Amino acid sequence: MHLAPGTVVPVNPAPAGDDVSYWDEFEIRNDYLGPQVGVTAGGEYLRWFWQVSGKLGLGWLHAQGSASGSTRISGVLLPGGVLAADAGDQDADTLALVPEMSLAVGYQLAAWCRLHAGYDFLFVSRMARVGSLISPVTSSRVPLLASYSSLAPPGDRNGLRFDRFWVQGFSAGLEIRW
């Protein structure tokens, strides 16, 4: 996730001509290392066909996160953005369960042509999300523009948090063979 530079309009009184901009950048990477076992079954009836498959993985998940940012006040560049007050890199490891399921059905139009549709589902029991890198924004982080004091003390840094994650998708296609 990348939050592009923007201009903050302060709610506190500031000298005329003050310009405040910020830059926050967050990166997260999850690497799953582990085996998967699964089964696939399918069948046909007249011109209809179907296929279902399921997999289950249990393995190690290594997460790496990085947060960086800066704030510019009237041309003066200060470390720490609005949401990335705690700049730096973090990493963590955990055990994750990863089930996956796929279902497809279709119709054979001719010996050389068929239509199909499918559904896929993937679940990860523990995954680091970019939201765990974002520092909570409080009124103490708003710069005191009149005095150009430090933006704020660093926020709480509890390390990467793991959440459940799932994704699903639908597919459709036309297959032509020659």
C-alpha positions as a Python dict, from the first residue, in 0.01 Angstrom:
ca = {
    (1, 'M'): (0, 0, 0),
    (2, 'H'): (138, 340, -91),
    (3, 'L'): (-21, 662, 30),
    (4, 'A'): (88, 937, -205),
    (5, 'P'): (187, 1284, -89),
    (6, 'G'): (-100, 1507, 6),
    (7, 'T'): (-166, 1838, 170),
    (8, 'V'): (-300, 1856, 523),
    (9, 'V'): (-526, 2146, 608),
    (10, 'P'): (-465, 2201, 980),
    (11, 'V'): (-755, 2269, 1213),
    (12, 'N'): (-534, 2461, 1454),
    (13, 'P'): (-437, 2821, 1378),
    (14, 'A'): (-119, 2842, 1172),
    (15, 'P'): (72, 3132, 1024),
    (16, 'A'): (-39, 3227, 673),
    (17, 'G'): (153, 3047, 402),
    (18, 'D'): (235, 2728, 595),
    (19, 'D'): (242, 2427, 365),
    (20, 'V'): (227, 2077, 513),
    (21, 'S'): (268, 1763, 304),
    (22, 'Y'): (334, 1404, 402),
    (23, 'W'): (450, 1078, 250),
    (24, 'D'): (376, 734, 394),
    (25, 'E'): (473, 398, 242),
    (26, 'F'): (396, 49, 371),
    (27, 'E'): (508, -288, 236),
    (28, 'I'): (420, -636, 355),
    (29, 'R'): (529, -978, 230),
    (30, 'N'): (404, -1320, 343),
    (31, 'D'): (594, -1634, 238),
    (32, 'Y'): (424, -1969, 303),
    (33, 'L'): (664, -2263, 324),
    (34, 'G'): (495, -2598, 364),
    (35, 'P'): (348, -2904, 196),
    (36, 'Q'): (0, -2941, 52),
    (37, 'V'): (-201, -3258, 7),
    (38, 'G'): (-517, -3277, -197),
    (39, 'V'): (-765, -3473, -398),
    (40, 'T'): (-939, -3412, -731),
    (41, 'A'): (-1251, -3580, -865),
    (42, 'G'): (-1454, -3529, -1178),
    (43, 'G'): (-1717, -3682, -1395),
    (44, 'E'): (-1936, -3654, -1704),
    (45, 'Y'): (-2303, -3703, -1775),
    (46, 'L'): (-2422, -3675, -2134),
    (47, 'R'): (-2267, -3343, -2247),
    (48, 'W'): (-2220, -3205, -1892),
    (49, 'F'): (-1893, -3238, -1700),
    (50, 'W'): (-1773, -3136, -1354),
    (51, 'Q'): (-1454, -3131, -1150),
    (52, 'V'): (-1397, -3061, -781),
    (53, 'S'): (-1065, -3043, -598),
    (54, 'G'): (-951, -2969, -248),
    (55, 'K'): (-609, -2914, -93),
    (56, 'L'): (-489, -2867, 261),
    (57, 'G'): (-156, -2716, 358),
    (58, 'L'): (7, -2680, 697),
    (59, 'G'): (334, -2494, 712),
    (60, 'W'): (546, -2205, 824),
    (61, 'L'): (453, -1849, 729),
    (62, 'H'): (731, -1587, 735),
    (63, 'A'): (608, -1225, 726),
    (64, 'Q'): (819, -918, 654),
    (65, 'G'): (692, -562, 689),
    (66, 'S'): (836, -218, 627),
    (67, 'A'): (702, 130, 705),
    (68, 'S'): (856, 462, 607),
    (69, 'G'): (742, 819, 579),
    (70, 'S'): (825, 1186, 607),
    (71, 'T'): (653, 1518, 661),
    (72, 'R'): (747, 1846, 496),
    (73, 'I'): (650, 2169, 672),
    (74, 'S'): (718, 2484, 468),
    (75, 'G'): (1017, 2320, 299),
    (76, 'V'): (1162, 2155, 613),
    (77, 'L'): (1170, 1773, 585),
    (78, 'L'): (1106, 1582, 908),
    (79, 'P'): (1117, 1203, 961),
    (80, 'G'): (790, 1019, 1015),
    (81, 'G'): (470, 1058, 821),
    (82, 'V'): (116, 1081, 949),
    (83, 'L'): (46, 706, 948),
    (84, 'A'): (407, 578, 941),
    (85, 'A'): (531, 740, 1261),
    (86, 'D'): (716, 417, 1348),
    (87, 'A'): (943, 375, 1047),
    (88, 'G'): (1146, 58, 1014),
    (89, 'D'): (1141, -309, 925),
    (90, 'Q'): (974, -594, 1113),
    (91, 'D'): (949, -968, 1062),
    (92, 'A'): (768, -1254, 1233),
    (93, 'D'): (704, -1627, 1189),
    (94, 'T'): (395, -1837, 1260),
    (95, 'L'): (233, -2169, 1175),
    (96, 'A'): (-46, -2140, 915),
    (97, 'L'): (-323, -2366, 787),
    (98, 'V'): (-406, -2313, 418),
    (99, 'P'): (-712, -2493, 275),
    (100, 'E'): (-808, -2445, -91),
    (101, 'M'): (-1115, -2559, -285),
    (102, 'S'): (-1210, -2545, -655),
    (103, 'L'): (-1530, -2640, -836),
    (104, 'A'): (-1589, -2632, -1211),
    (105, 'V'): (-1889, -2730, -1424),
    (106, 'G'): (-1930, -2716, -1799),
    (107, 'Y'): (-2113, -2819, -2112),
    (108, 'Q'): (-1962, -2984, -2422),
    (109, 'L'): (-2105, -2791, -2721),
    (110, 'A'): (-1924, -2999, -2983),
    (111, 'A'): (-1631, -3240, -2995),
    (112, 'W'): (-1399, -2940, -3035),
    (113, 'C'): (-1575, -2676, -2819),
    (114, 'R'): (-1699, -2650, -2460),
    (115, 'L'): (-1813, -2387, -2207),
    (116, 'H'): (-1723, -2394, -1839),
    (117, 'A'): (-1761, -2192, -1517),
    (118, 'G'): (-1583, -2228, -1186),
    (119, 'Y'): (-1548, -2114, -827),
    (120, 'D'): (-1227, -2104, -621),
    (121, 'F'): (-1177, -2043, -249),
    (122, 'L'): (-852, -2001, -53),
    (123, 'F'): (-817, -1943, 322),
    (124, 'V'): (-503, -1862, 523),
    (125, 'S'): (-540, -1898, 900),
    (126, 'R'): (-261, -1654, 991),
    (127, 'M'): (-133, -1378, 762),
    (128, 'A'): (26, -1039, 831),
    (129, 'R'): (-170, -749, 683),
    (130, 'V'): (-45, -401, 600),
    (131, 'G'): (-281, -251, 859),
    (132, 'S'): (-61, -383, 1138),
    (133, 'L'): (215, -144, 1025),
    (134, 'I'): (-2, 169, 1043),
    (135, 'S'): (34, 373, 1361),
    (136, 'P'): (-287, 504, 1514),
    (137, 'V'): (-336, 871, 1431),
    (138, 'T'): (-406, 1086, 1734),
    (139, 'S'): (-431, 1458, 1785),
    (140, 'S'): (-79, 1454, 1935),
    (141, 'R'): (56, 1365, 1587),
    (142, 'V'): (-79, 1684, 1433),
    (143, 'P'): (216, 1920, 1402),
    (144, 'L'): (217, 2241, 1597),
    (145, 'L'): (273, 2453, 1289),
    (146, 'A'): (329, 2782, 1465),
    (147, 'S'): (632, 2649, 1653),
    (148, 'Y'): (739, 2378, 1402),
    (149, 'S'): (791, 2136, 1687),
    (150, 'S'): (842, 1764, 1641),
    (151, 'L'): (551, 1584, 1484),
    (152, 'A'): (488, 1334, 1757),
    (153, 'P'): (648, 1075, 1975),
    (154, 'P'): (667, 727, 1820),
    (155, 'G'): (350, 527, 1856),
    (156, 'D'): (307, 180, 1998),
    (157, 'R'): (516, -78, 1815),
    (158, 'N'): (375, -417, 1903),
    (159, 'G'): (515, -601, 1602),
    (160, 'L'): (328, -755, 1314),
    (161, 'R'): (-23, -877, 1389),
    (162, 'F'): (-163, -1182, 1216),
    (163, 'D'): (-519, -1200, 1085),
    (164, 'R'): (-726, -1453, 895),
    (165, 'F'): (-737, -1401, 520),
    (166, 'W'): (-961, -1549, 255),
    (167, 'V'): (-1013, -1487, -113),
    (168, 'Q'): (-1263, -1626, -359),
    (169, 'G'): (-1304, -1604, -732),
    (170, 'F'): (-1534, -1696, -1016),
    (171, 'S'): (-1421, -1794, -1364),
    (172, 'A'): (-1585, -1864, -1698),
    (173, 'G'): (-1441, -1979, -2025),
    (174, 'L'): (-1482, -2110, -2375),
    (175, 'E'): (-1242, -2387, -2476),
    (176, 'I'): (-1173, -2461, -2842),
    (177, 'R'): (-959, -2760, -2945),
    (178, 'W'): (-818, -2836, -3287),
}
